[in-house]
Amino acid sequence: MAAVVMAMLLSACSEPLPVDKLNYAGDWQSREMELLILTDGTVAYKRLQKGGTTSINAPLKEFQGNNFIVGIGPVTTTFIVAEPPTEVDGQWQMVVDGVRLTKAQN
């Protein structure tokens, strides 16, 4: 029950993806990172690094250029996008926080 309430609160606080950023939506993956971005602005992130795991499940607050900010209130995380979503040989890719991600096929 608590998970359902939290999901409803997070989606209520999120900003939907702007039309010019809809290519960001999807399940982006690499060996050490998974980044799920929904069109309603919900973001789920998990990264394995240096023997530990970092994760965040929070609403999208805003885009700053290609980068995007996720969080609740003053607690935020900025994702640095070195290469925005681009289709390469039939697969969507982008580079976030120095990691090349590939969009999972649905």
C-alpha positions in Angstrom: 0.0 0.0 0.0 2.8 2.4 0.9 4.4 1.8 -2.5 1.2 2.7 -4.3 0.8 5.9 -2.4 4.5 6.8 -3.0 4.1 6.2 -6.8 1.0 8.4 -6.9 2.8 11.2 -5.0 5.8 10.9 -7.3 3.7 11.0 -10.5 1.8 14.0 -9.1 5.0 16.0 -8.6 6.6 15.1 -12.0 6.8 17.3 -15.0 5.8 15.5 -18.2 8.5 15.3 -20.9 8.5 18.3 -23.2 7.6 17.5 -26.8 11.2 18.1 -27.9 12.5 15.6 -25.3 10.2 12.7 -26.0 13.1 10.7 -27.4 14.4 10.5 -23.8 11.5 8.2 -22.8 12.3 4.6 -22.5 14.2 1.9 -20.7 17.9 2.8 -21.2 20.5 0.1 -20.2 24.2 -0.7 -20.0 26.0 -3.4 -18.0 26.3 -1.1 -15.0 23.3 1.3 -15.3 19.6 1.2 -15.9 17.6 4.4 -16.5 13.8 4.3 -17.0 12.2 7.6 -18.1 8.5 7.7 -18.6 6.6 10.3 -20.6 4.8 11.4 -17.5 8.1 12.5 -16.0 8.7 9.5 -13.7 12.4 8.5 -13.5 13.9 5.3 -12.0 17.7 5.0 -12.0 20.1 2.3 -10.7 23.9 2.2 -11.2 26.5 -0.3 -10.0 29.8 1.4 -9.3 32.8 0.9 -7.1 31.3 -2.1 -5.4 28.0 -0.4 -4.5 24.7 0.6 -5.9 23.2 4.0 -6.3 19.5 4.4 -7.1 16.9 7.0 -7.3 13.1 6.9 -8.0 11.8 10.4 -8.3 10.0 12.8 -10.6 11.6 14.8 -13.4 11.9 18.5 -12.3 13.3 20.1 -15.4 15.6 20.0 -18.4 18.6 22.3 -18.7 19.7 21.9 -22.2 20.3 18.1 -22.7 20.8 17.5 -19.0 17.8 16.8 -16.7 17.2 17.2 -13.0 15.3 14.6 -10.9 14.2 15.0 -7.3 11.7 16.1 -4.7 11.9 19.6 -3.2 15.5 20.7 -2.6 16.9 17.1 -2.9 17.8 16.7 -6.5 20.2 14.8 -8.8 21.4 16.3 -12.2 22.0 13.8 -14.9 24.7 15.0 -17.3 23.8 14.0 -20.9 27.0 14.2 -23.1 25.1 12.7 -26.1 21.3 13.1 -26.3 19.2 10.2 -27.7 20.3 9.4 -31.2 19.5 6.5 -33.4 22.6 4.5 -34.5 22.2 1.6 -36.8 18.6 1.0 -35.8 19.3 1.3 -32.0 18.7 4.3 -29.8 21.7 5.4 -27.7 22.6 8.2 -25.4 25.5 9.0 -23.0 24.5 9.8 -19.4 27.0 10.5 -16.7 29.8 9.1 -18.9 28.0 5.8 -19.6 26.7 4.8 -23.1 23.2 3.5 -22.8 21.1 1.6 -25.3 17.3 1.8 -25.3 15.7 -1.5 -24.8 13.5 -2.7 -27.6 9.8 -3.0 -26.7 
